[in-house]
């Protein structure tokens, strides 16, 4: 259970390394107006089969800069030596694609305790619950983490998660005019990874949940997101919310494998997730603006370090020989999301928190 020990950079700079053999990119806590309000000092996030397909690309799309915890972006585990970043959601129409998807999602969850042990060592963090986040296939990994209870999870934010591979394949069939070609093994795996069927387990974990949909998403339509939200509430979940944005499935431009300036849709989603995690994990106070956030997320007296920039993220994910990242200032938070609330779609007036 050993990872490549990273060289600790200057305060405020990203760290890259491997944990249990899985590559990661870690962004340190640099929020100057907030500190952790509880024991959660770490958020783990996974990319998808569609853009953003890698940890650096997801970190550039959803940096969550205002959240006063470490945000660690993990690659989905390689399957038979083939990185999931070489696939896309269209692979779900084939048996091989479903098996690669299932192996990546299940291994991400199964290996998480060992990955966390290495991350805590590398980042100097103690034990405690974590937050999780994920996009598409990575959202499925995050939701399965909650369902299986392999580690304590305080809050989980899922962007266009693949809730059921069979549903995703059905959407792909309609879009591509192709029929799925699944063998019996692929069908059984898809059934096992139907996360709607695990709603009772998810609801019983007492984890705050945010489900994010794209109103133009043809792979995971917004109705599937709201159906899962309603099912979780019927199963007893008391802290599940959903939000939607005018976007399709992707959160980055193709090919979505490198750290690039975020697209407008990603900026909006990042703003919503940042607010949501801050509401649940942080104590926010302007008086903290003169302090520094230590590696464990606590405020100490010192000048606050700068937030990691896009070149920082790109450089941390590349070797010195090929670190030609584009310069870019982090964009401001975008417009408020659209929230699903009951049968109607309404514009949210800021945070995604529900009244009461």
C-alpha positions as CSV (number, residue, x, y, z in Angstrom):
1,X,0.0,0.0,0.0
2,X,2.8,2.4,-0.9
3,X,2.6,5.4,-3.2
4,X,5.2,7.6,-4.8
5,X,6.0,10.2,-2.1
6,X,5.5,13.6,-3.6
7,X,7.9,16.5,-3.1
8,X,6.1,19.0,-0.9
9,X,5.9,22.3,-2.9
10,X,5.5,25.8,-1.7
11,X,2.4,26.5,0.4
12,X,-0.6,26.9,-1.8
13,X,0.8,24.8,-4.7
14,X,-0.8,21.6,-6.0
15,X,0.7,18.3,-5.2
16,X,0.8,15.3,-7.6
17,X,1.7,11.7,-6.7
18,X,0.3,8.2,-6.5
19,X,-1.7,6.6,-3.7
20,X,-2.0,2.8,-3.8
21,X,-0.8,3.0,-7.3
22,X,-3.4,5.5,-8.5
23,X,-2.3,8.9,-9.7
24,X,-3.7,11.9,-8.0
25,X,-3.6,15.7,-8.1
26,X,-4.2,17.5,-4.7
27,X,-5.2,21.1,-4.3
28,X,-4.4,22.5,-0.9
29,X,-6.9,24.5,1.2
30,X,-6.4,28.2,0.4
31,X,-9.8,29.7,1.2
32,X,-9.1,32.9,3.2
33,X,-12.6,33.5,4.5
34,X,-13.5,30.0,5.8
35,X,-12.2,27.2,7.9
36,X,-13.5,23.6,8.5
37,X,-16.6,23.5,10.7
38,X,-16.2,19.8,11.6
39,X,-13.8,16.9,11.2
40,X,-13.9,16.7,7.3
41,X,-10.5,17.9,5.9
42,X,-10.5,16.2,2.6
43,X,-12.7,15.9,-0.5
44,X,-12.0,13.2,-3.1
45,X,-13.3,13.5,-6.7
46,X,-13.3,11.3,-9.7
47,X,-13.5,12.2,-13.5
48,X,-15.7,10.4,-16.0
49,X,-15.4,8.6,-19.3
50,X,-16.5,11.9,-21.1
51,X,-14.7,15.2,-20.7
52,X,-13.2,15.9,-18.2
53,X,-11.6,12.4,-18.4
54,X,-8.6,12.8,-16.2
55,X,-7.8,14.1,-12.7
56,X,-6.0,17.3,-13.9
57,X,-8.9,18.1,-16.3
58,X,-11.4,17.7,-13.6
59,X,-9.3,19.8,-11.2
60,X,-9.3,22.6,-13.8
61,X,-13.0,22.3,-14.4
62,X,-14.1,22.0,-10.7
63,X,-11.3,23.4,-8.5
64,X,-13.7,24.2,-5.5
65,X,-11.3,26.9,-4.5
66,X,-13.5,28.4,-1.8
67,X,-13.8,25.1,0.2
68,X,-11.3,25.1,3.1
69,X,-10.3,21.5,2.7
70,X,-7.8,19.5,0.5
71,X,-9.5,18.6,-2.8
72,X,-7.9,15.5,-4.2
73,X,-8.7,14.5,-7.8
74,X,-8.1,10.7,-8.4
75,X,-7.8,9.0,-11.7
76,X,-10.2,6.1,-12.2
77,X,-8.2,2.8,-11.9
78,X,-6.8,1.4,-15.1
79,X,-8.4,-1.7,-16.4
80,X,-6.1,-4.4,-17.9
81,X,-3.6,-1.7,-18.5
82,X,-6.0,0.5,-20.4
83,X,-6.7,3.9,-18.7
84,X,-10.5,4.8,-18.6
85,X,-9.5,8.2,-20.1
86,X,-9.2,6.3,-23.4
87,X,-12.9,5.4,-23.4
88,X,-16.1,7.4,-23.7
89,X,-19.7,6.8,-22.7
90,X,-20.4,5.3,-26.1
91,X,-18.4,2.3,-24.9
92,X,-21.4,1.3,-22.8
93,X,-23.0,-0.2,-25.9
94,X,-20.5,-3.0,-25.9
95,X,-19.8,-5.8,-23.4
96,X,-16.1,-4.8,-23.2
97,X,-17.1,-1.2,-22.5
98,X,-19.5,-2.1,-19.7
99,X,-16.9,-4.4,-18.2
100,X,-14.3,-1.6,-18.3
101,X,-16.8,0.8,-16.8
102,X,-17.7,-1.6,-14.0
103,X,-14.2,-2.5,-13.2
104,X,-13.1,1.2,-13.0
105,X,-16.1,2.2,-10.8
106,X,-15.9,-0.8,-8.5
107,X,-12.1,-0.7,-8.1
108,X,-12.2,3.0,-7.4
109,X,-14.5,2.2,-4.4
110,X,-12.7,-1.0,-3.3
111,X,-9.3,0.7,-3.3
112,X,-10.4,3.9,-1.6
113,X,-9.4,2.9,2.0
114,X,-5.9,2.1,0.9
115,X,-5.7,5.3,-1.3
116,X,-6.8,7.4,1.7
117,X,-4.2,5.9,3.9
118,X,-1.5,7.0,1.4
119,X,-3.1,10.4,0.9
120,X,-3.2,11.1,4.7
121,X,0.5,10.2,4.9
122,X,1.4,12.4,1.9
123,X,-0.7,15.4,3.0
124,X,-0.1,15.2,6.7
125,X,-3.8,14.6,7.5
126,X,-5.3,12.6,10.4
127,X,-8.2,10.1,10.2
128,X,-11.7,11.4,9.8
129,X,-14.7,11.5,7.4
130,X,-14.3,12.8,3.8
131,X,-16.4,14.5,1.2
132,X,-16.7,12.9,-2.2
133,X,-17.5,14.3,-5.7
134,X,-17.6,12.9,-9.2
135,X,-18.7,13.5,-12.7
136,X,-20.4,10.8,-14.9
137,X,-18.7,7.5,-14.3
138,X,-16.8,9.3,-11.4
139,X,-20.2,10.3,-10.0
140,X,-21.2,6.6,-10.0
141,X,-18.0,5.8,-8.1
142,X,-18.8,8.5,-5.5
143,X,-22.4,7.3,-5.1
144,X,-21.2,3.7,-4.8
145,X,-18.8,4.8,-2.1
146,X,-21.7,6.1,-0.1
147,X,-23.8,3.0,-0.7
148,X,-21.1,0.5,0.3
149,X,-20.0,2.6,3.3
150,X,-16.3,1.7,2.8
151,X,-15.3,5.0,4.4
152,X,-17.3,7.6,6.4
153,X,-18.6,10.3,4.0
154,X,-20.0,13.5,5.3
155,X,-21.2,15.0,2.0
156,X,-21.3,13.9,-1.7
157,X,-21.9,16.0,-4.8
158,X,-22.5,14.1,-8.0
159,X,-22.6,15.8,-11.4
160,X,-24.5,13.9,-14.1
161,X,-23.8,10.5,-12.4
162,X,-24.3,7.3,-14.4
163,X,-27.1,6.0,-12.1
164,X,-27.8,2.9,-14.1
165,X,-25.7,1.7,-17.1
166,X,-28.7,0.1,-18.7
167,X,-30.5,3.5,-18.8
168,X,-27.4,5.1,-20.2
169,X,-27.1,2.4,-22.9
170,X,-30.8,3.0,-23.7
171,X,-30.1,6.7,-24.2
172,X,-27.1,5.9,-26.4
173,X,-29.2,3.5,-28.5
174,X,-31.7,6.3,-29.3
175,X,-29.0,8.8,-30.0
176,X,-26.8,6.6,-32.2
177,X,-29.3,4.4,-33.8
178,X,-27.2,1.4,-32.7
179,X,-28.3,-1.5,-30.5
180,X,-26.3,-2.5,-27.5
181,X,-24.2,-5.7,-27.8
182,X,-24.1,-7.1,-24.3
183,X,-23.2,-10.6,-23.2
184,X,-24.7,-12.2,-20.1
185,X,-21.8,-11.0,-18.0
186,X,-22.2,-7.4,-19.0
187,X,-25.9,-7.5,-18.3
188,X,-25.3,-8.9,-14.8
189,X,-22.7,-6.2,-14.2
190,X,-25.0,-3.4,-15.3
191,X,-27.7,-4.7,-13.0
192,X,-25.2,-4.8,-10.1
193,X,-24.3,-1.2,-10.7
194,X,-27.9,0.1,-10.9
195,X,-27.5,2.5,-8.1
196,X,-31.2,3.3,-7.9
197,X,-31.6,-0.3,-6.6
198,X,-29.3,0.7,-3.7
199,X,-31.3,3.7,-2.7
200,X,-32.1,2.3,0.7
201,X,-28.4,1.7,1.5
202,X,-27.6,5.2,0.3
203,X,-30.4,6.9,2.3
204,X,-29.3,5.0,5.4
205,X,-25.8,6.5,5.4
206,X,-26.9,9.9,6.6
207,X,-24.7,11.6,4.0
208,X,-25.7,15.0,2.6
209,X,-26.2,14.6,-1.1
210,X,-26.3,17.0,-4.1
211,X,-27.4,15.6,-7.5
212,X,-26.6,17.9,-10.4
213,X,-28.2,17.5,-13.8
214,X,-27.9,19.1,-17.2
215,X,-31.2,20.1,-18.8
216,X,-29.7,19.2,-22.2
217,X,-28.0,16.0,-21.1
218,X,-29.0,13.1,-23.4
219,X,-27.0,10.5,-21.6
220,X,-28.3,11.1,-18.0
221,X,-31.4,13.1,-18.5
222,X,-32.6,15.4,-15.8
223,X,-35.7,13.3,-15.2
224,X,-33.4,10.5,-14.1
225,X,-31.7,12.8,-11.6
226,X,-35.0,13.9,-10.1
227,X,-36.3,10.4,-10.0
228,X,-33.3,9.3,-7.9
229,X,-33.7,12.3,-5.6
230,X,-37.4,11.4,-5.0
231,X,-36.6,7.7,-4.5
232,X,-33.9,8.6,-1.9
233,X,-36.4,10.8,-0.1
234,X,-39.0,8.0,0.0
235,X,-36.3,5.7,1.4
236,X,-35.7,8.1,4.3
237,X,-32.9,10.4,3.1
238,X,-33.4,13.8,4.8
239,X,-30.5,15.7,3.2
240,X,-30.7,15.1,-0.6
241,X,-31.0,18.0,-3.0
242,X,-30.9,18.4,-6.8
243,X,-29.9,21.2,-9.1
244,X,-29.8,21.6,-12.9
245,X,-28.0,23.8,-15.4
246,X,-28.6,24.5,-19.1
247,X,-25.9,22.1,-20.3
248,X,-25.3,18.8,-21.9
249,X,-23.3,15.9,-20.4
250,X,-19.7,17.1,-20.7
251,X,-18.0,19.5,-18.3
252,X,-15.0,20.3,-20.5
253,X,-14.2,20.6,-24.2
254,X,-12.8,17.6,-26.1
255,X,-10.6,15.8,-25.6
256,X,-10.9,16.6,-21.9
257,X,-7.6,15.0,-20.8
258,X,-5.5,18.0,-19.9
259,X,-6.0,21.0,-17.6
260,X,-7.6,23.7,-19.7
261,X,-9.5,26.9,-19.0
262,X,-13.0,25.8,-17.8
263,X,-16.0,26.1,-20.0
264,X,-18.9,28.3,-18.9
265,X,-20.9,25.3,-17.8
266,X,-18.1,24.1,-15.5
267,X,-17.7,27.5,-14.0
268,X,-21.4,27.5,-13.0
269,X,-21.3,24.0,-11.6
270,X,-18.1,24.8,-9.7
271,X,-19.7,27.8,-8.1
272,X,-22.7,25.7,-7.0
273,X,-20.7,22.9,-5.6
274,X,-18.4,25.3,-3.8
275,X,-21.3,27.0,-2.1
276,X,-22.9,23.7,-1.2
277,X,-19.7,22.2,0.3
278,X,-19.0,25.4,2.2
279,X,-22.6,25.3,3.6
280,X,-21.9,21.9,5.0
281,X,-18.3,21.7,5.8
282,X,-17.1,25.2,6.6
283,X,-17.4,28.1,9.0
284,X,-17.4,31.2,6.9
285,X,-16.2,34.5,8.4
286,X,-14.7,37.6,6.8
287,X,-12.5,37.9,9.9
288,X,-10.5,34.9,8.7
289,X,-9.3,36.8,5.7
290,X,-6.1,37.8,7.4
291,X,-5.1,34.3,8.3
292,X,-3.5,31.3,6.6
293,X,-5.2,27.9,6.3
294,X,-2.8,25.2,7.6
295,X,-2.4,21.8,5.9
296,X,-5.1,20.3,8.1
297,X,-7.6,23.1,7.2
298,X,-7.3,25.1,10.4
299,X,-6.7,28.8,10.4
300,X,-3.4,30.1,11.8
301,X,-1.9,33.6,12.0
302,X,-0.1,34.3,8.7
303,X,-0.5,35.8,5.3
304,X,-2.9,33.6,3.2
305,X,-1.2,31.8,0.3
306,X,-2.5,32.3,-3.2
307,X,-5.0,29.9,-4.6
308,X,-3.6,27.5,-7.2
309,X,-3.9,28.8,-10.7
310,X,-4.6,26.9,-13.9
311,X,-0.8,26.8,-14.8
312,X,-0.2,25.4,-11.3
313,X,-2.7,22.6,-11.9
314,X,-1.3,21.9,-15.4
315,X,2.3,22.0,-14.2
316,X,1.6,19.7,-11.2
317,X,0.1,17.1,-13.6
318,X,3.0,17.1,-16.1
319,X,6.7,16.2,-16.1
320,X,9.1,19.2,-16.4
321,X,9.8,18.3,-20.0
322,X,6.2,18.9,-21.2
323,X,4.7,21.4,-18.8
324,X,3.6,24.0,-21.3
325,X,0.3,24.9,-19.7
326,X,-1.8,27.9,-20.9
327,X,-1.9,30.9,-18.7
328,X,-5.3,31.8,-17.4
329,X,-6.8,33.5,-14.5
330,X,-9.6,31.6,-12.7
331,X,-12.9,32.9,-13.9
332,X,-15.5,34.4,-11.6
333,X,-18.5,32.2,-10.5
334,X,-21.2,32.0,-13.0
335,X,-24.9,32.5,-12.8
336,X,-27.1,30.8,-10.2
337,X,-28.2,27.3,-11.0
338,X,-31.7,26.0,-11.8
339,X,-33.1,23.9,-9.1
340,X,-35.6,21.1,-9.3
341,X,-38.1,21.4,-6.5
342,X,-41.0,19.0,-6.8
343,X,-42.6,18.9,-10.3
344,X,-41.5,22.3,-11.3
345,X,-38.1,23.7,-12.5
346,X,-37.3,26.9,-10.7
347,X,-34.3,29.3,-10.8
348,X,-32.4,29.2,-7.6
349,X,-31.6,32.5,-5.9
350,X,-28.0,31.7,-5.0
351,X,-27.1,28.7,-2.9
352,X,-28.6,25.3,-3.6
353,X,-29.6,25.0,0.1
354,X,-33.3,24.3,0.6
355,X,-35.2,26.6,3.0
356,X,-35.8,25.2,6.4
